[in-house]
Amino acid sequence: MSDIRKICAVITARPSYSRVKTALQAIQAHPKLELQLVVAGSALLDRYGTAVNFIERDGFTINEKVFMVLEGENKTAMAKTTGLGVMELANVFYNLQPDAVMTIADRFETIATSIAAAYQNIPLIHLQGGEVTGNIDEKVRHANTKLADIHFVTSEDAKVRVEKMGEDANYVFNTGCPSIDLAAAVLKSPKLDFDPVEKYGGVGETFATENGYLVVMQHPVTTEYHQAKEAVQKTLRVIDELQMPTYWFWPNVDAGADGTSNGIRSYREKHHPKYIHFFKNMEPFDFLKLLVNSKCLVGNSSVGIRECSFLGVPVVNIGTRQNRRLRGKNVIDVAYDEAEIKKAIQLQLNQPKNQRSEIYGVGNSGARIAEILATIDLRYHKTISY
């Protein structure tokens, strides 16, 4: 191993990039580290916002692109996509010869990164282990934890859980979440200094927002994917009834994403909502600026649990996707029930934006991660610590 450690980070979807951006920047800037960047999965696809364009625009060099998403957006397609990912990423790691590989969080395809690295005796770094959600993502997250050698968790709650899983406490670090670094920068300059429609296009009506607006991001739940269309249309009916300016974001690629997408399209074509504009994606910094200037985030995205807790943005969290996840006082949890959703939104519209929390970090995560990676003893064999 040379004096410069090659750290290979694999980004497989748009949310993964915002979760790791500042860590990538810190690794790239560190004199004892070399960043290798692999972009794969839905992060390469136009219909999910082509996150790769934002990555390149931020000045990162991409070493490899891995096309591995199988059409279908159902549970069988998820399994096959993961299998393709193992095959393709195994070759990528063989060619790049990294000193360590980094996988992020709990999306279904992240386990492909972990398997491809672990089976080649490459030390595996896992970000955001130890959190709970109660669906297939939680299984993947914990599987990543057991395959990983170095753990960068986002809270003390998660740190305790990873250690209880038998991981060596000397290799478990509560660094906070790198996405909070971005949120901290946004708080220093929170003005919404761009026109979302002018900059990102999207589909739907345009409207004035000087009296406030909502943001909606609702994904399918992989263990409830048959209900995805019905679930999203309940939220659509509530938002349409409120007639409040709303920016709505397209779902991630998961089992049920077809149902969510079809639900949005069919409702839009039938009812032509006048106060909703739809986007595929935004650059992470712009998205957080949009959030911090909004009245409320509605849906089931982890950004409502994580970044919005730091920003103090009121959140209405719908359904089970974020079940049991550590949350701040900014969140109201509701079922897939139109009356509950509407009541919670109306309550949150009257909430002040002063319910900030630092449960997921204080804004220095990326630098901490890079420094640990430059100095820690890299290893790829371990056993349960007790």
Secondary structure, 3 states (H helix, E strand, C coil): CCCCEEEEEEECCHHHHHHHHHHHHHHHHCCCEEEEEEEEHHHHCHHHCCHHHHHHHCCCCCCEEECCCCCCCCHHHHHHHHHHHHHHHHHHHHHHCCCEEEEECCCCCHHHHHHHHHCCCCCEEEECCCCCCCCHHHHHHHHHHHHCCEEEECCHHHHHHHHHCCCCHHHEEECCCHHHHHHHHHHHCCCCCCCHHHHHCCEECCCCCCCCCEEEECCCCHHHHHHHHHHHHHHHHHHHHHCCCEEEECCCCCCCHHHHHHHHHHHHHHHCCCCEEEECCCCHHHHHHHHHCCCEEEECCHHHHCHHHHHCCCEEEECCCCCCCCCCCCEEEECCCHHHHHHHHHHHHCCCCCCCCCCCCCCCHHHHHHHHHHHCCCCCCCCCCC
